Amino acid sequence: MIVGIILLVWSADRFVDGAASIARNWHVPPMVIGLTIVSLGTSLPEMLVATIAALDGSRNLGIGNVLGSNIANIGLVLGITAMIVPLTIKSITLRREMPVLLLITFLAFALMADGTLSFIDGLVLLASLVLMLVWMVRTALHDKHDPLLQEMTEAVPESMAMKKAALWFVVGLLLLIVSSRMVVWGAVEIAHFLGVSDLVIGLTIVAIGTSLPELVASVASAVKNEADLAIGNVIGSNMFNLLAVLMMPALIEPGAFSSQALLRDFPIMLLFTLALVALTIGRKSHSIGRFKGGLLVSSFAGYLYLLYLQA
């Protein structure tokens, strides 16, 4: 599973590089590439794991990966990043995305409230994903000089020859499939060996592993003094997780899921999301310092301890 996670993170980067270069060669604006391909790329590991898990009949593993990754993105990724470099928000776009993240979170809760994820729920999530992408691109075109959008444009991979781009695109996709299969197989075996549920493994080991791209990207952005991009990576990833990743088990293997996901893990994910909003909206400084980062990391550690006690 560890080898699978390493391959998963590496192949996701190669896939995004190839896809972004193909889009550049087709003269797609770098800003649009950053908002779509690059943003979606950070959720590719979760998406592939959820897909393979659903195909294998491990619906709870995929759902646990979604909820666990969102909690890890705020508690672990943003917390560690803020402890290394205090984050100050300047982006108007970022403040607009916060309410959208809350709206998507409540939409996901409404769809999961009956204890099942149906095929119709999957279609609703897919339609919402398309609407969100359209909204993000249209908003970006009106705010071209926003610091976040400029940082995202600069983060788009450099263009490469079409043949090389196509090669990385195909190789990245194939390795994504193989590595996600390794992660799911390893995770299920570990769950059986430890005598815990697939949900718990999805919430912990798999969620932390698939959140590594966000951690690397956010820390790198913060060190380069690109705080908006560091926070934007987390917000964007959480929105894509709740739409693009959660729709996979709904479309591939609809049905009931573990009640613990709804009663314990979703409320905790909501609390972390509300904490993120409280730290960044309606404050004069709009900053997350080392103390607040430490609180986020401590809260994440407390959540893991709660899982340990209950498992």
C-alpha positions as a printed Julia matrix, in Angstrom:
311×3 Matrix{Float64}:
   0.0    0.0     0.0
   2.89   2.39    0.75
   4.42   1.69   -2.66
   0.98   2.21   -4.19
   0.55   5.61   -2.49
   4.01   6.77   -3.66
   3.21   5.67   -7.23
  -0.24   7.24   -6.97
   1.15  10.66   -6.03
   3.91  10.5    -8.68
   1.62   9.3   -11.49
  -0.99  11.98  -10.65
   1.7   14.64  -11.2
   2.75  13.06  -14.53
  -0.88  12.8   -15.66
  -1.54  16.46  -14.83
   1.68  17.56  -16.57
   0.66  15.67  -19.71
  -2.95  16.86  -19.65
  -1.95  20.48  -18.99
   0.62  20.44  -21.82
  -1.93  18.97  -24.25
  -4.35  21.75  -23.25
  -1.58  24.37  -23.72
  -0.83  22.97  -27.19
  -4.53  23.34  -27.99
  -4.23  27.02  -26.92
  -6.38  26.72  -23.79
  -5.63  29.77  -21.54
  -3.25  28.91  -18.64
  -5.77  30.35  -16.14
  -8.45  27.9   -17.3
  -5.94  25.01  -17.15
  -5.01  25.98  -13.58
  -8.64  26.17  -12.47
  -9.65  22.85  -14.04
  -6.91  20.31  -14.85
  -4.39  21.35  -12.18
  -7.04  21.84   -9.48
  -8.7   18.51  -10.27
  -5.28  16.86  -10.28
  -4.88  17.15   -6.51
  -8.03  15.03   -6.09
  -7.04  12.42   -8.68
  -5.57   9.98   -6.11
  -8.81  10.07   -4.06
 -10.91   9.74   -7.22
  -9.05   6.67   -8.51
  -9.01   5.0    -5.06
 -12.77   5.6    -4.67
 -13.4    4.2    -8.16
 -11.36   1.03   -7.65
 -12.81   0.56   -4.15
 -16.36   0.84   -5.54
 -15.57  -1.67   -8.3
 -14.24  -4.03   -5.62
 -17.39  -3.62   -3.51
 -15.6   -1.55   -0.82
 -17.96   1.44   -0.91
 -17.12   2.46    2.66
 -13.4    2.69    1.85
 -14.1    5.26   -0.87
 -16.49   7.28    1.32
 -14.04   7.16    4.22
 -11.31   8.41    1.89
 -13.45  11.44    0.94
 -14.34  12.44    4.51
 -10.9   11.58    5.91
  -9.07  13.5     3.16
 -11.17  16.62    3.76
 -10.46  16.47    7.49
  -6.75  15.83    6.85
  -6.56  18.7     4.31
  -7.72  21.23    6.91
  -6.36  19.74   10.12
  -3.07  18.27    8.9
  -2.15  19.98    5.6
  -3.27  23.53    6.41
  -2.21  23.18   10.05
   1.35  22.07    9.22
   1.63  24.7     6.47
   0.55  27.5     8.83
   3.02  26.26   11.49
   5.85  26.5     8.95
   4.82  29.82    7.34
   1.92  31.96    8.72
  -0.68  32.42    5.98
  -2.25  35.78    5.07
  -5.16  35.81    2.6
  -5.4   38.53   -0.04
  -7.57  36.84   -2.64
 -11.18  37.95   -3.21
 -11.79  34.74   -5.18
 -10.75  32.67   -2.17
 -13.29  34.41    0.06
 -15.96  33.74   -2.55
 -15.06  30.03   -2.62
 -15.54  29.62    1.16
 -19.36  29.92    1.03
 -19.37  27.63   -2.04
 -17.4   25.01   -0.07
 -20.0   25.24    2.72
 -22.83  24.94    0.19
 -21.26  21.82   -1.35
 -20.72  20.34    2.12
 -24.41  20.78    3.0
 -25.41  19.37   -0.42
 -23.33  16.25    0.26
 -24.93  15.91    3.7
 -28.43  16.22    2.21
 -27.66  13.45   -0.29
 -26.13  11.18    2.38
 -28.72  11.9     5.1
 -30.82   8.82    4.24
 -27.84   6.5     4.8
 -27.47   5.6     1.13
 -25.76   6.96   -1.96
 -28.0    6.34   -4.95
 -27.29   6.58   -8.68
 -29.44   9.74   -8.75
 -27.25  11.2    -5.99
 -24.24  10.52   -8.21
 -25.86  12.36  -11.12
 -26.64  15.33   -8.84
 -22.97  15.43   -7.74
 -21.81  15.22  -11.37
 -24.11  18.08  -12.43
 -22.92  20.14   -9.44
 -19.29  19.49  -10.41
 -19.91  20.81  -13.93
 -21.72  23.88  -12.57
 -18.88  24.56  -10.11
 -16.24  24.38  -12.87
 -18.26  26.74  -15.09
 -18.71  29.17  -12.16
 -14.99  29.07  -11.31
 -13.91  29.79  -14.89
 -16.47  32.58  -15.42
 -15.55  34.21  -12.1
 -11.85  33.99  -12.94
 -12.32  35.73  -16.27
 -13.83  38.72  -14.41
 -11.06  38.86  -11.77
  -7.93  38.23  -13.82
  -5.73  40.31  -11.51
  -6.7   38.45   -8.33
  -3.53  37.22   -6.5
  -4.82  33.64   -6.31
  -5.55  33.46  -10.04
  -2.13  34.86  -10.89
  -0.48  32.3    -8.61
  -2.55  29.48  -10.15
  -1.59  30.58  -13.66
   2.1   30.58  -12.7
   1.7   27.07  -11.22
   0.57  25.58  -14.56
   3.27  23.18  -15.85
   5.46  24.34  -18.73
   4.41  23.28  -22.21
   6.08  20.24  -23.82
   5.92  18.62  -27.28
   2.59  16.98  -28.08
   4.08  13.45  -28.37
   5.84  13.76  -25.0
   2.7   15.25  -23.41
   0.54  12.42  -24.8
   3.06   9.85  -23.53
   3.0   11.25  -19.98
  -0.79  11.49  -20.14
  -1.13   7.78  -21.03
   1.65   6.57  -18.7
   0.26   8.67  -15.83
  -3.26   7.32  -16.36
  -2.13   3.68  -16.52
   0.03   4.06  -13.39
  -2.85   5.81  -11.6
  -5.06   2.79  -12.23
  -2.39   0.26  -11.2
  -1.27   2.18   -8.09
  -4.82   2.87   -6.89
  -5.53  -0.87   -7.25
  -2.46  -1.55   -5.06
  -3.65   0.97   -2.44
  -7.17  -0.49   -2.26
  -5.94  -4.08   -2.1
  -3.38  -3.23    0.6
  -5.88  -1.16    2.6
  -8.54  -3.91    2.61
  -5.96  -6.53    3.65
  -4.73  -4.27    6.49
  -8.31  -3.7     7.64
  -8.98  -7.45    7.72
  -5.68  -8.12    9.51
  -6.36  -5.49   12.2
 -10.02  -6.44   12.49
 -11.27  -2.92   11.76
 -13.67  -1.66    9.1
 -12.74  -0.49    5.6
 -14.24   2.87    6.63
 -11.63   3.38    9.39
  -8.74   2.51    7.07
 -10.16   4.88    4.45
 -10.46   7.65    7.07
  -6.89   7.24    8.33
  -4.05   5.58    6.37
  -5.54   6.0     2.89
  -6.85   9.53    3.55
  -3.49  10.76    4.88
  -1.64   9.05    2.02
  -3.81  10.57   -0.7
  -3.57  14.0     0.97
   0.21  14.07    0.51
  -0.01  15.99   -2.83
  -1.96  18.77   -1.08
   0.61  18.87    1.75
   3.57  19.14   -0.65
   1.79  21.73   -2.85
   0.62  23.87    0.08
   3.97  23.91    1.9
   5.8   24.71   -1.37
   3.35  27.56   -2.1
   3.65  28.98    1.41
   7.47  28.92    1.29
   7.28  30.89   -1.99
   5.06  33.44   -0.21
   1.98  32.29   -2.14
  -0.39  31.93    0.82
  -3.53  32.27   -1.3
  -2.47  29.31   -3.43
  -1.63  27.24   -0.32
  -5.14  27.74    1.09
  -6.68  27.54   -2.38
  -5.19  24.05   -2.83
  -7.0   22.87    0.3
 -10.36  24.52   -0.5
 -10.29  23.35   -4.11
  -9.34  19.81   -3.15
 -12.14  19.6    -0.56
 -14.73  20.83   -3.08
 -13.55  18.34   -5.71
 -13.5   15.52   -3.12
 -17.14  16.11   -2.15
 -18.28  16.29   -5.78
 -15.93  14.38   -8.09
 -14.76  11.71   -5.63
 -18.01  11.09   -3.71
 -19.9   10.62   -6.98
 -17.75   7.57   -7.88
 -19.22   5.12   -5.33
 -22.67   6.6    -6.02
 -22.44   5.99   -9.78
 -20.49   2.7    -9.7
 -21.85   0.93   -6.61
 -24.92   2.77   -5.24
 -26.31   1.6    -1.92
 -26.15   1.92    1.86
 -22.93   2.9     3.66
 -21.73   2.71    7.28
 -23.84   4.81    9.65
 -20.64   5.91   11.45
 -19.65   7.93    8.39
 -22.8   10.03    8.75
 -23.09  10.16   12.55
 -19.42  10.65   13.5
 -17.16  11.55   10.57
 -19.35  13.92    8.54
 -20.13  16.19   11.55
 -16.4   16.31   12.37
 -15.6   17.21    8.75
 -18.24  19.95    8.96
 -16.67  21.29   12.18
 -13.24  21.47   10.51
 -14.81  23.24    7.51
 -16.56  25.76    9.78
 -13.27  26.32   11.63
 -11.57  27.09    8.31
 -14.31  29.58    7.41
 -14.08  31.21   10.86
 -10.31  31.58   10.5
 -10.47  33.23    7.09
 -13.79  35.07    6.69
 -14.91  38.28    8.4
 -11.57  39.02   10.03
  -9.51  42.15    9.43
  -6.2   40.32    9.17
  -7.49  37.26    7.25
  -4.51  35.27    8.48
  -3.76  31.85    9.93
  -0.72  32.01   12.22
   1.41  29.31   13.86
  -0.82  29.09   16.97
  -3.96  28.51   14.9
  -2.05  26.03   12.75
  -1.05  24.18   15.91
  -4.68  24.07   17.03
  -5.69  22.53   13.68
  -2.99  19.85   13.89
  -3.9   19.1    17.55
  -7.58  18.78   16.6
  -6.67  16.36   13.81
  -4.59  14.29   16.25
  -7.59  14.26   18.62
  -9.8   12.97   15.81
  -7.36  10.14   15.07
  -7.32   9.25   18.79
 -11.14   9.15   18.79
 -11.04   6.72   15.83
  -8.46   4.62   17.67
 -10.63   4.4    20.81
 -13.75   3.46   18.85
 -12.01   1.0    16.53
